[in-house]
Amino acid sequence: MEKTDIGTTSRQRPPRPTSSPGAGRSGASHHYQVIILGDCLASRIAGVILAKRGCRVLTLQGQRPSGHPWFQSSFHLEQLLESLGGRACFTPPTPFQVITEESRLEINGSSPLEEEVRREFPASHRDVLSALARLDLLGQELEKVLWRSGGLPLFGVGSRLKFTTRRLFSGLRAKGMMRPLSEVLLPFAGDPAGAALNALFAGLAMTPPEELSVAEGALLWSNAIRSRDVSPSGLDDLLGHRYEQFHGEIGDLTQVQSLDFAGKTLRSAILRSGARCSADHFILGSPEALPLLPEKLRNKVSASPRRRTQFSTALDDSLVSPLIAPRVILAGAPPLRLTLTAREAQVHCSIDLPWQADAADEASVKEIVRRLSPRLFPFGRYTLQAAHPQAAGEAGPQKSGARFLGARNGMRLRGNLLLCHGPGILPSLAATGEVLAGFSTASQIYRRLKPVK
């Protein structure tokens, strides 16, 4: 495996204060190599990697976004944890089921996948296993190519050329990766396996399979069946601890009054106290920072119309079958994604589904949930509680033409301002997209910086 920026050690530096800058006299000036505007998993990963490499980093934190309901590991995330001494964050893989009218397929459970597929789809099990194996192999190879090329090819011509060179060297064909995933699933149309596979990828991505590319499906599947998962809370604690250890500084995004641009270059963030924080590079880490940008630039990352919503309920644990896995994808139009957690004598269930254009009001969405969920809880009495709607992708409108991994935006917004918000770049890849965005941003910036000695 080739070495990359992520795996090297930081230079020793004297400790710096981690309190908010500009708290002193009015008009004070502070210079950083990187300033992060807003907070998300991707920007935290980028901040930790850059701080570890010796860069002076300031994170202006806003409201912490909610985590991904189904957090999964990935090749990049495992490499990051190894480099940060975070092996304690690894957990056994969480079983999940895909349930349709005709089948119940369990993945990462007690039975091998081959046995599950052979039992549920006796007539087509060889073809199903072959298709899934090809996707798994492609997903693994694609992550390694991204690792060797320094991340996503979404920063301009240079990053695309570097990725293309690595891709060609690995024998991956762009045409095969960019074609619709629905073409891979088409041979199973009319077969019970087809309904299960469509539900599988729709549930993993919270996006219809016809909107996914083969590359997206490959990454989703290869990460869904990895031999180990990662604890989201453990990862969050580790990133916070390491950021402080590497002398990363923290400020308050709400204290930023304006941003000072000179042409295409963002020069500084001006705080309400009158202090000015300048930097060589800026990272947009949250939609919360969008109001600070000029309107023309802000429109590049406006909110996507695709959203998802979430409900929660609690049931008596005696009414929930022990055969149901902790995570379930329930086939339907749209599919439901359920997460079950045992608490005392009850089972708490959160229900995710894509926000559909024809189900824009809460009553319509509740009707979808009521229609599908009795297949799992036929004897349960429960009341659905609507949770705060979650954005599936804070991204601009899809540009014409195919984009790599369904990317809705390039990551270089203007000059020295980069976009590093996973849902705004790769909305269908969830946590995998966040990790890729964070790693890619850190690699891109570090190439242009010399760490402070």
C-alpha positions as CSV (number, residue, x, y, z in Angstrom):
1,M,0.0,0.0,0.0
2,E,1.3,3.4,-1.0
3,K,1.8,6.1,1.7
4,T,-0.5,9.1,1.6
5,D,-0.7,12.3,3.7
6,I,-3.1,10.7,6.1
7,G,-0.6,8.1,7.4
8,T,2.3,10.3,8.3
9,T,3.1,11.8,11.7
10,S,2.8,15.4,12.8
11,R,5.7,17.7,13.5
12,Q,6.2,18.8,17.2
13,R,4.9,22.3,17.9
14,P,4.3,24.3,21.1
15,P,0.7,24.0,22.3
16,R,-1.7,26.7,21.3
17,P,-4.8,27.9,23.1
18,T,-8.0,26.1,21.9
19,S,-10.4,28.9,23.0
20,S,-12.3,31.1,20.6
21,P,-10.1,33.6,18.7
22,G,-10.9,37.3,18.9
23,A,-12.0,37.2,22.5
24,G,-9.5,39.8,23.3
25,R,-9.2,43.4,22.1
26,S,-11.2,44.7,19.2
27,G,-9.3,44.7,15.9
28,A,-7.0,41.8,16.8
29,S,-5.7,39.8,13.9
30,H,-5.1,36.0,13.7
31,H,-3.7,34.0,10.8
32,Y,-4.3,30.3,10.2
33,Q,-3.4,28.0,7.4
34,V,-7.0,26.6,7.4
35,I,-10.3,27.9,8.7
36,I,-13.3,25.6,8.7
37,L,-16.7,27.3,8.5
38,G,-19.3,25.0,10.1
39,D,-19.3,21.5,11.5
40,C,-20.0,18.0,10.0
41,L,-18.2,14.7,10.0
42,A,-16.4,15.4,6.8
43,S,-15.0,18.8,8.0
44,R,-14.0,17.3,11.4
45,I,-12.1,14.5,9.6
46,A,-10.3,17.1,7.3
47,G,-9.5,19.3,10.4
48,V,-8.0,16.4,12.3
49,I,-5.9,15.2,9.4
50,L,-4.5,18.7,8.7
51,A,-3.9,19.4,12.4
52,K,-2.0,16.1,12.6
53,R,0.1,17.1,9.7
54,G,1.2,20.2,11.5
55,C,-1.2,22.8,10.0
56,R,-2.6,25.6,12.1
57,V,-6.4,24.9,11.9
58,L,-9.4,26.9,13.3
59,T,-12.8,25.4,13.3
60,L,-15.7,27.8,13.7
61,Q,-18.3,25.4,15.0
62,G,-22.1,25.8,14.5
63,Q,-24.9,23.5,15.4
64,R,-23.7,19.8,15.3
65,P,-25.7,18.0,12.6
66,S,-27.4,14.7,13.4
67,G,-25.5,11.5,12.6
68,H,-26.2,9.0,9.9
69,P,-28.8,6.4,11.1
70,W,-26.9,3.5,9.5
71,F,-23.3,4.3,10.1
72,Q,-21.0,1.9,8.2
73,S,-17.3,1.5,8.0
74,S,-15.2,1.9,4.8
75,F,-11.6,1.4,3.6
76,H,-10.8,5.1,4.1
77,L,-12.4,5.2,7.6
78,E,-10.4,2.1,8.7
79,Q,-7.2,3.7,7.5
80,L,-8.0,6.9,9.3
81,L,-8.7,5.1,12.6
82,E,-5.5,3.1,12.3
83,S,-3.5,6.3,11.8
84,L,-5.2,8.0,14.8
85,G,-4.9,5.0,17.2
86,G,-8.6,4.4,17.1
87,R,-8.9,0.6,17.0
88,A,-11.2,0.8,20.0
89,C,-13.8,2.3,17.7
90,F,-14.2,-0.9,15.7
91,T,-17.3,-3.0,16.4
92,P,-18.7,-6.2,15.0
93,P,-20.8,-5.7,11.9
94,T,-24.5,-5.0,12.6
95,P,-26.9,-7.5,10.9
96,F,-29.7,-6.1,8.7
97,Q,-32.5,-7.6,6.7
98,V,-34.2,-6.9,3.4
99,I,-37.8,-7.9,3.6
100,T,-40.2,-8.1,0.6
101,E,-43.5,-9.7,0.1
102,E,-41.8,-13.0,-0.9
103,S,-38.4,-13.0,0.8
104,R,-36.5,-12.2,4.0
105,L,-32.7,-11.8,3.3
106,E,-30.4,-11.3,6.3
107,I,-26.9,-9.8,5.7
108,N,-24.1,-9.9,8.3
109,G,-26.1,-12.3,10.3
110,S,-25.4,-15.8,11.7
111,S,-25.7,-17.5,8.3
112,P,-23.3,-16.8,5.4
113,L,-24.7,-14.7,2.6
114,E,-24.4,-17.6,0.2
115,E,-26.8,-19.7,2.3
116,E,-29.2,-16.8,2.7
117,V,-29.3,-16.1,-1.0
118,R,-29.6,-19.8,-1.9
119,R,-32.5,-20.3,0.5
120,E,-34.5,-17.2,-0.6
121,F,-33.8,-17.3,-4.4
122,P,-33.2,-21.0,-5.4
123,A,-33.8,-20.4,-9.1
124,S,-31.4,-17.4,-9.4
125,H,-29.0,-17.6,-6.5
126,R,-25.9,-18.1,-8.7
127,D,-26.6,-15.0,-10.7
128,V,-27.4,-12.9,-7.6
129,L,-24.2,-14.0,-5.9
130,S,-22.2,-13.3,-9.0
131,A,-23.6,-9.8,-9.4
132,L,-23.1,-8.9,-5.8
133,A,-19.5,-10.3,-5.9
134,R,-18.7,-8.1,-8.9
135,L,-20.1,-5.1,-7.1
136,D,-18.1,-5.9,-4.0
137,L,-14.8,-6.3,-5.9
138,L,-15.5,-3.0,-7.8
139,G,-16.2,-1.1,-4.6
140,Q,-13.0,-2.4,-2.9
141,E,-10.9,-1.5,-5.9
142,L,-12.5,1.9,-6.4
143,E,-11.7,2.9,-2.8
144,K,-8.1,1.9,-3.2
145,V,-7.8,3.9,-6.4
146,L,-9.3,6.9,-4.6
147,W,-6.8,6.4,-1.8
148,R,-3.8,6.3,-4.1
149,S,-4.9,9.3,-6.1
150,G,-5.5,11.4,-3.0
151,G,-9.2,11.5,-3.0
152,L,-12.2,12.5,-5.1
153,P,-11.6,13.9,-8.6
154,L,-13.9,16.9,-7.9
155,F,-11.4,19.7,-7.5
156,G,-10.7,20.5,-11.1
157,V,-8.6,19.2,-14.0
158,G,-5.6,18.2,-11.9
159,S,-7.5,15.9,-9.6
160,R,-9.4,14.4,-12.5
161,L,-6.1,13.6,-14.3
162,K,-4.6,12.0,-11.3
163,F,-7.6,9.9,-10.6
164,T,-7.9,8.9,-14.3
165,T,-4.3,7.8,-14.4
166,R,-4.7,5.6,-11.3
167,R,-8.0,4.2,-12.6
168,L,-6.5,3.2,-15.9
169,F,-3.6,1.6,-14.1
170,S,-6.0,-0.5,-12.0
171,G,-8.0,-1.5,-15.1
172,L,-11.3,0.2,-14.1
173,R,-13.4,1.4,-17.0
174,A,-15.2,4.7,-16.6
175,K,-18.1,3.6,-18.8
176,G,-18.8,0.6,-16.7
177,M,-18.7,2.5,-13.4
178,M,-20.9,5.4,-14.6
179,R,-23.7,3.3,-16.1
180,P,-26.9,3.1,-14.1
181,L,-27.1,0.5,-11.4
182,S,-30.6,-0.4,-12.7
183,E,-28.8,-2.0,-15.7
184,V,-27.1,-4.5,-13.4
185,L,-30.4,-5.2,-11.7
186,L,-32.5,-5.5,-14.9
187,P,-31.8,-9.2,-15.5
188,F,-33.6,-9.9,-12.2
189,A,-36.8,-8.1,-13.1
190,G,-39.9,-10.2,-12.5
191,D,-37.9,-12.5,-10.1
192,P,-38.2,-12.3,-6.3
193,A,-34.5,-11.5,-6.2
194,G,-35.2,-8.3,-8.3
195,A,-37.5,-6.9,-5.7
196,A,-35.0,-7.6,-2.9
197,L,-32.1,-6.1,-4.7
198,N,-34.0,-3.0,-5.6
199,A,-35.1,-2.6,-2.0
200,L,-31.5,-3.3,-0.8
201,F,-29.9,-0.4,-2.7
202,A,-32.8,1.9,-2.3
203,G,-32.6,1.4,1.5
204,L,-28.9,1.8,1.7
205,A,-28.8,5.0,-0.4
206,M,-32.3,6.3,0.5
207,T,-32.3,7.0,-3.3
208,P,-34.2,5.1,-6.1
209,P,-31.8,2.6,-7.8
210,E,-32.5,4.1,-11.2
211,E,-30.7,7.3,-9.9
212,L,-27.6,5.4,-8.7
213,S,-24.5,4.6,-10.8
214,V,-22.8,1.2,-10.7
215,A,-19.9,2.9,-8.8
216,E,-22.3,4.2,-6.1
217,G,-23.9,0.8,-5.7
218,A,-20.5,-0.9,-5.5
219,L,-19.3,1.4,-2.7
220,L,-22.6,1.0,-0.8
221,W,-22.5,-2.8,-1.1
222,S,-18.8,-3.4,-0.4
223,N,-19.0,-1.2,2.8
224,A,-22.3,-2.8,3.9
225,I,-20.6,-6.2,4.1
226,R,-17.3,-5.2,5.7
227,S,-16.0,-7.5,8.4
228,R,-16.2,-4.7,11.0
229,D,-18.3,-1.6,11.8
230,V,-17.4,1.6,13.5
231,S,-19.0,3.1,16.6
232,P,-20.3,6.6,15.7
233,S,-20.0,7.9,19.2
234,G,-16.5,6.4,19.6
235,L,-15.4,8.0,16.3
236,D,-16.8,11.4,17.4
237,D,-15.0,11.3,20.7
238,L,-11.7,10.2,19.0
239,L,-11.9,13.0,16.5
240,G,-12.5,15.6,19.2
241,H,-9.7,14.3,21.4
242,R,-7.2,14.1,18.6
243,Y,-8.1,17.6,17.2
244,E,-7.3,19.0,20.7
245,Q,-4.2,16.9,21.0
246,F,-2.9,18.2,17.7
247,H,-3.6,21.8,18.8
248,G,-6.5,22.5,16.6
249,E,-8.4,25.7,17.7
250,I,-12.2,26.1,18.1
251,G,-14.4,29.2,17.6
252,D,-18.1,30.0,17.3
253,L,-19.6,30.3,13.8
254,T,-22.3,32.6,15.2
255,Q,-19.7,35.2,16.1
256,V,-18.7,35.6,12.4
257,Q,-20.1,38.9,11.1
258,S,-19.0,38.6,7.5
259,L,-16.4,37.2,5.1
260,D,-13.9,39.3,3.3
261,F,-13.4,38.4,-0.4
262,A,-10.8,39.9,-2.8
263,G,-11.8,38.8,-6.2
264,K,-12.0,35.0,-6.2
265,T,-9.9,34.7,-3.0
266,L,-11.5,34.6,0.5
267,R,-9.1,36.5,2.7
268,S,-10.6,36.5,6.2
269,A,-13.6,36.0,8.5
270,I,-14.5,39.2,10.4
271,L,-15.9,38.5,13.9
272,R,-18.5,40.5,15.7
273,S,-15.8,41.6,18.2
274,G,-13.9,43.3,15.4
275,A,-11.2,40.6,15.3
276,R,-10.1,39.4,11.9
277,C,-9.2,35.7,11.2
278,S,-7.3,35.2,7.9
279,A,-6.3,32.0,6.3
280,D,-4.6,30.5,3.3
281,H,-7.5,28.1,2.8
282,F,-11.1,28.0,3.9
283,I,-13.4,25.0,4.1
284,L,-17.2,25.2,4.0
285,G,-18.3,22.5,6.4
286,S,-22.0,23.1,6.9
287,P,-25.0,24.7,5.2
288,E,-25.2,26.8,8.3
289,A,-22.4,29.0,6.9
290,L,-24.1,29.6,3.6
291,P,-25.7,33.0,4.6
292,L,-22.1,34.3,4.9
293,L,-21.4,33.7,1.2
294,P,-22.2,36.1,-1.7
295,E,-25.5,35.2,-3.3
296,K,-24.0,33.9,-6.5
297,L,-21.7,31.6,-4.6
298,R,-24.4,30.6,-2.2
299,N,-26.6,29.4,-5.1
300,K,-24.0,26.8,-6.0
301,V,-24.8,24.9,-2.8
302,S,-28.5,25.6,-2.2
303,A,-30.6,23.0,-0.6
304,S,-31.6,20.0,-2.7
305,P,-35.3,19.2,-3.1
306,R,-34.7,15.6,-2.2
307,R,-35.3,15.1,1.5
308,R,-36.1,12.3,3.9
309,T,-38.2,12.2,7.0
310,Q,-38.1,10.1,10.1
311,F,-40.7,8.8,12.6
312,S,-40.1,7.0,15.8
313,T,-42.3,4.6,17.9
314,A,-42.0,2.2,20.8
315,L,-43.5,-1.3,21.2
316,D,-43.7,-3.9,23.9
317,D,-40.7,-6.2,23.3
318,S,-43.0,-9.2,23.5
319,L,-44.7,-8.1,20.3
320,V,-41.5,-7.9,18.3
321,S,-40.3,-11.1,16.8
322,P,-36.8,-12.2,17.8
323,L,-36.1,-13.1,14.2
324,I,-36.1,-9.4,13.2
325,A,-32.7,-7.9,12.9
326,P,-31.7,-4.6,14.5
327,R,-31.8,-3.0,11.1
328,V,-34.5,-3.6,8.4
329,I,-35.1,-2.5,4.9
330,L,-38.8,-3.0,4.2
331,A,-39.7,-3.1,0.4
332,G,-42.4,-0.7,-0.7
333,A,-43.0,2.4,-2.7
334,P,-41.1,4.1,-1.1
335,P,-39.1,1.6,1.0
336,L,-38.8,2.0,4.7
337,R,-35.6,1.8,6.7
338,L,-36.1,0.8,10.3
339,T,-33.6,0.8,13.2
340,L,-34.7,-1.1,16.3
341,T,-33.1,-0.5,19.7
342,A,-34.1,-2.4,22.9
343,R,-34.6,-0.2,26.0
344,E,-35.8,-1.9,29.1
345,A,-39.2,-3.6,28.3
346,Q,-39.7,-1.8,25.0
347,V,-38.2,-1.8,21.5
348,H,-37.8,1.7,20.1
349,C,-38.0,1.9,16.4
350,S,-36.9,4.8,14.1
351,I,-38.3,4.7,10.6
352,D,-36.6,6.5,7.7
353,L,-38.0,7.0,4.2
354,P,-37.2,9.3,1.3
355,W,-39.2,12.5,1.2
356,Q,-41.4,12.0,-1.8
357,A,-42.8,14.8,-4.0
358,D,-46.3,13.2,-3.7
359,A,-46.1,12.8,0.0
360,A,-45.1,16.3,1.0
361,D,-47.3,16.6,4.0
362,E,-46.9,14.7,7.3
363,A,-50.3,12.9,7.1
364,S,-49.4,11.4,3.7
365,V,-46.1,10.2,5.0
366,K,-47.7,8.7,8.1
367,E,-50.1,6.8,5.8
368,I,-47.1,5.2,4.0
369,V,-45.6,4.1,7.3
370,R,-48.9,2.7,8.5
371,R,-49.4,0.7,5.3
372,L,-46.0,-1.0,5.4
373,S,-45.0,-1.4,9.0
374,P,-47.8,-3.9,10.0
375,R,-45.9,-6.5,8.0
376,L,-43.3,-6.4,10.8
377,F,-45.4,-5.6,13.8
378,P,-48.9,-7.1,13.0
379,F,-49.9,-7.3,16.7
380,G,-48.3,-4.1,18.0
381,R,-50.1,-1.0,19.0
382,Y,-48.0,2.1,18.5
383,T,-48.2,5.8,17.9
384,L,-45.9,7.4,15.3
385,Q,-44.0,10.5,16.4
386,A,-42.6,12.6,13.6
387,A,-39.0,13.5,14.1
388,H,-37.3,16.6,12.7
389,P,-37.1,16.2,8.9
390,Q,-33.5,15.4,7.8
391,A,-31.9,16.7,4.7
392,A,-30.8,13.8,2.5
393,G,-28.5,16.1,0.6
394,E,-27.7,19.8,1.1
395,A,-26.6,20.2,-2.4
396,G,-27.3,22.3,-5.5
397,P,-29.4,21.1,-8.4
398,Q,-28.0,18.2,-10.3
399,K,-25.9,19.5,-13.2
400,S,-26.5,18.1,-16.7
401,G,-24.4,15.1,-17.6
402,A,-23.1,12.2,-15.5
403,R,-21.1,13.2,-12.4
404,F,-18.6,11.0,-10.6
405,L,-20.4,9.0,-7.8
406,G,-23.5,11.2,-8.4
407,A,-21.7,14.3,-7.1
408,R,-24.0,17.3,-7.0
409,N,-21.2,19.8,-6.7
410,G,-17.5,20.2,-7.4
411,M,-15.5,20.6,-4.2
412,R,-13.7,23.8,-5.2
413,L,-16.3,26.6,-4.9
414,R,-14.0,29.5,-5.6
415,G,-10.2,30.0,-5.4
416,N,-9.2,29.0,-1.9
417,L,-12.7,28.0,-0.7
418,L,-13.5,24.3,-0.7
419,L,-16.8,22.5,-0.1
420,C,-16.4,19.7,2.5
421,H,-19.9,18.6,3.5
422,G,-20.6,15.0,2.6
423,P,-24.4,15.2,2.0
424,G,-23.8,18.2,-0.2
425,I,-21.3,16.4,-2.4
426,L,-22.2,12.6,-2.3
427,P,-25.7,12.5,-0.8
428,S,-26.4,8.8,-1.7
429,L,-23.2,7.5,0.0
430,A,-24.1,8.7,3.6
431,A,-21.1,8.2,6.0
432,T,-18.9,6.8,3.2
433,G,-19.4,10.1,1.3
434,E,-18.5,12.1,4.4
435,V,-15.3,10.2,5.0
436,L,-14.3,10.5,1.3
437,A,-15.0,14.2,1.3
438,G,-13.0,14.8,4.5
439,F,-10.0,12.8,3.3
440,S,-10.1,14.4,-0.2
441,T,-10.2,18.0,1.2
442,A,-7.3,17.4,3.6
443,S,-5.2,15.8,0.8
444,Q,-6.0,18.7,-1.6
445,I,-5.1,21.4,0.9
446,Y,-2.0,19.8,2.3
447,R,-0.4,19.6,-1.2
448,R,-0.5,23.4,-1.3
449,L,0.7,24.1,2.3
450,K,3.9,23.8,4.3
451,P,3.1,22.9,7.9
452,V,4.2,25.2,10.6
453,K,7.5,24.0,12.2
